[in-house]
């Protein structure tokens, strides 16, 4: 899951989350420094709301970043379960799953080139790629 593909979404998350976190943090700090906030119920709700907002935005931003980096905690468990299922299917005779679950590196160029036959001549490929010409029309009329 790591890699490119959505640079606009990444930029949008950075441009929205960073200023929002800074603004919420500054508002929370100003509410906490402006006297004893715990005595006034209205200020307590403001501090609670700003704190929860700061927590939610930071959790969402962290989840997005870890998802984009492929470092999710649940992803390793899913990958391990898929490998175990592929191994069980390979033991039962599933060749497609066995190929997908292999951790071996691909063969080298020399090994792949040594096992291949010589390619067909060019004229055979051209003949194969061109469609066959249509047969000439016959002037035989069908009996009525």
QUIUR-V950948 format. One record per run of one state. SS is the DSSP state (~ for helix, > for strand, _ for the rest). FROM is the first residue (numbers start at 1). LEN is the number of residues. If there is no record, write none. Layout:
ss=SS from=FROM len=LEN
ss=SS from=FROM len=LEN
This chain:
ss=_ from=1 len=6
ss=~ from=7 len=27
ss=_ from=34 len=7
ss=~ from=41 len=29
ss=_ from=70 len=3
ss=~ from=73 len=20
ss=_ from=93 len=2
ss=~ from=95 len=7
ss=_ from=102 len=7
ss=~ from=109 len=7
ss=_ from=116 len=6
ss=~ from=122 len=8
ss=_ from=130 len=15
